Amino acid sequence: MKPADIKPGMVLYDRHKYRMGNTTIRTLREWPVHILALEFSADALTKFVVSWNGNGAERWSWERLRKLKTWSMHDDCAEVVRGMLDRVVSVKLKKGHRAPEPRAP
């Protein structure tokens, strides 16, 4: 994905591991990131105005935004590997599936 491919209204997904409560057990979690607007300066795209998990608007750089995924781990194309205590260990695309294009309204 390139910065030029991102449009206002798209939904990308922030996915990373976090601790489950007051334990050492880790699981994979996913949060939606809504692209609200793009900011330009001197004909160059510099910042993205996003809403992470329904929170207020924030400015993100391309370095932070490029780590996001275009597909959700809850989509039909995703294969979720679960471990002990039903925790999510990893997520990958199913064989023969391609990541869907990000949806823009």
KAPEPE-V155524 format. One record per helix or strand of 3 or more residues. SS is the DSSP state (helix for helix, strand for strand). FROM is the first residue (numbers start at 1). LEN is the number of residues. If there is no record, write none. Layout:
# KAPEPE-V155524
ss:SS from:FROM len:LEN
ss:SS from:FROM len:LEN
This chain:
# KAPEPE-V155524
ss:helix from:3 len:3
ss:strand from:11 len:9
ss:strand from:26 len:16
ss:strand from:44 len:9
ss:strand from:57 len:4
ss:helix from:62 len:4
ss:strand from:78 len:5
ss:helix from:84 len:3
ss:strand from:88 len:6
